[in-house]
């Protein structure tokens, strides 16, 4: 009788254990599926490693660093570069192709810029000084300081410049940032730093603030 009972219970035990094993395998699959390939970061970042600088920037400006990282697939290289010509105040982000082209050069797309830590004021895009609407500069700085700073920062991330547009009919002042989008760089000496523009891209105008006239 005991042997018969054991034979009878064996299929039941199997039917209970099998789903549990399948569930464990399913969970393992999910865990494996969540394992993302680490973003490779290279470039020229002064006295510190580019990975370290990126982490600092990620703590300060996560909205922008996350955007740049998402726009650069993990099978490509996220490049950071600081240039002496910019007085070490700006970091350029480029998404580089992992492989060189037949001409021996590497190509990448410009993603944007951020200030080196501690240099945000120098990084901001200034308002134009040769505009007939300079009379509104102090008004904007006094009454809309936070909005103005945000617009200046955002324009600077695209390496843009400002135009001040006024409308007497609508009684408004607008800050228009104009910049080049779709710029492609080339690296000729394999240091993950741009040696010039491969394509210039297209001009873009973006309104970053609309304010009432005084």
C-alpha positions in Angstrom: 0.0 0.0 0.0 2.8 2.4 0.8 4.4 1.9 -2.6 1.1 2.5 -4.3 0.5 5.7 -2.3 4.0 6.9 -3.2 3.4 6.3 -6.9 0.1 8.1 -6.6 1.7 11.2 -4.9 4.6 11.5 -7.3 2.7 13.2 -10.2 1.2 15.6 -7.6 4.5 16.6 -6.2 5.9 17.1 -9.7 3.0 19.3 -10.7 3.6 21.5 -7.6 7.4 21.8 -8.0 7.5 22.4 -11.8 5.7 25.7 -11.7 8.0 26.9 -8.9 11.0 26.1 -11.0 9.5 27.8 -14.0 8.8 30.9 -11.8 12.4 31.0 -10.6 13.7 30.8 -14.2 11.2 33.5 -15.2 12.5 35.8 -12.4 16.1 35.1 -13.4 15.2 36.1 -16.9 13.8 39.3 -15.7 16.9 40.0 -13.6 19.1 39.3 -16.6 16.9 41.4 -18.8 17.4 44.4 -16.5 21.2 44.2 -16.7 22.1 47.2 -18.9 25.3 47.6 -20.7 27.5 50.2 -18.9 28.0 53.5 -20.8 31.6 53.9 -21.8 32.9 57.5 -21.2 36.1 58.8 -22.7 37.6 62.2 -23.5 39.8 65.0 -22.1 38.7 66.2 -18.7 41.7 68.1 -17.3 43.2 66.7 -14.1 40.4 64.2 -13.3 38.9 61.2 -15.0 36.0 61.8 -17.3 33.9 59.2 -15.5 34.5 61.1 -12.2 33.6 64.4 -13.8 30.4 62.9 -15.3 29.3 61.7 -11.9 29.8 65.2 -10.4 27.8 66.7 -13.3 25.1 64.0 -12.8 24.7 65.1 -9.2 24.4 68.8 -10.2 22.5 68.6 -13.5 20.8 65.2 -13.8 18.2 66.5 -16.3 20.9 67.2 -18.8 23.3 64.3 -18.1 20.4 61.8 -18.3 19.3 63.4 -21.6 22.8 63.2 -23.1 23.2 59.6 -22.0 19.9 58.6 -23.4 20.8 60.2 -26.8 24.0 58.1 -26.9 23.4 54.4 -27.2 25.6 52.1 -25.1 27.2 50.7 -28.3 28.7 54.2 -28.8 31.1 56.3 -26.7 30.0 59.2 -24.6 32.8 61.8 -25.0 33.5 64.7 -22.6 36.0 67.5 -23.5 37.2 70.6 -21.8 39.0 73.2 -24.1 41.5 75.8 -22.9 39.9 78.3 -25.4 36.8 78.3 -23.1 38.9 79.0 -20.0 38.0 75.6 -18.6 34.5 76.8 -18.0 32.6 74.5 -20.4 32.4 70.7 -21.0 31.3 69.5 -24.4 29.4 66.3 -24.7 29.7 64.2 -27.9 28.4 60.8 -28.9 31.2 59.1 -30.8 31.0 56.1 -33.1 32.8 53.2 -31.5 34.6 52.4 -34.8 36.6 54.6 -37.2 35.5 55.1 -40.8 37.5 54.1 -43.8 39.1 57.5 -44.0 40.7 56.8 -40.6 38.6 59.4 -38.8 36.0 58.9 -36.1 32.8 60.8 -36.2 30.3 61.8 -33.5 27.3 64.0 -32.9 27.4 67.0 -30.6 24.9 66.5 -27.7 25.3 69.7 -25.7 27.4 71.5 -23.0 27.5 72.0 -19.3 29.6 74.2 -17.0 32.6 72.8 -15.1 31.6 72.7 -11.4 31.8 76.1 -9.9 31.7 78.0 -13.2 28.0 78.3 -13.8 28.0 82.1 -13.8 30.7 82.2 -16.5 28.9 79.5 -18.5 25.6 81.4 -18.9 24.8 82.9 -22.3 24.9 86.7 -21.9 22.3 89.0 -23.2 23.4 90.8 -26.4 25.1 94.1 -25.8 24.6 95.5 -29.3 20.9 95.3 -29.3 18.6 98.4 -29.4 16.6 96.7 -26.7 19.4 96.9 -24.1 17.1 99.1 -22.1 15.2 96.0 -21.0 18.2 94.2 -19.6 18.1 95.7 -16.1 14.3 95.4 -16.1 14.5 91.6 -16.8 17.4 91.1 -14.3 15.5 92.9 -11.6 12.1 91.5 -12.0 12.7 88.0 -13.6 16.1 87.0 -12.3 15.3 83.3 -11.9 13.5 82.9 -15.2 16.3 84.8 -16.9 19.0 82.6 -15.4 17.2 79.5 -16.5 16.9 80.7 -20.0 20.6 81.7 -20.1 21.6 78.3 -18.8 19.5 76.4 -21.3 20.8 78.5 -24.2 24.3 77.9 -23.1 23.8 74.1 -23.1 23.2 74.4 -26.8 26.2 76.8 -27.2 23.7 79.4 -28.4 23.4 83.1 -28.5 20.5 85.4 -27.6 18.3 87.8 -29.6 15.9 90.1 -27.7 12.6 90.4 -29.6 10.1 93.0 -28.7 6.5 93.5 -29.8 4.9 96.9 -29.2 1.5 95.4 -30.4 1.6 92.6 -27.8 3.6 94.5 -25.2 6.0 91.6 -24.8 9.8 90.9 -24.6 11.0 87.6 -25.9 14.4 85.9 -25.4 15.2 83.9 -28.6 18.2 81.5 -28.4 19.7 80.7 -31.8 22.1 77.8 -32.2 23.3 75.0 -34.6 21.5 71.6 -34.2 22.8 68.4 -35.8 26.4 69.3 -35.7 28.8 66.4 -36.3 32.4 66.4 -35.1 35.4 64.4 -36.3 38.3 63.0 -34.3 41.4 62.5 -36.4 43.9 61.4 -33.8 41.9 58.9 -31.7 41.8 61.0 -28.5 38.0 61.2 -28.3 38.1 65.0 -28.7 36.8 67.0 -31.6 39.3 68.2 -34.2 36.7 70.1 -36.2 33.2 70.0 -37.6 32.3 67.3 -40.2 28.9 68.8 -40.8 27.5 72.2 -39.6 23.9 71.1 -39.0 21.0 73.5 -39.2 20.2 76.8 -37.5 17.5 76.6 -34.8 15.6 79.5 -33.1 14.1 78.7 -29.8 12.0 81.1 -27.6 13.1 80.6 -24.0 11.2 83.3 -22.3 8.3 85.7 -22.8 7.9 88.7 -20.5 5.5 91.7 -20.3 6.9 95.1 -21.1 7.3 97.5 -18.2 
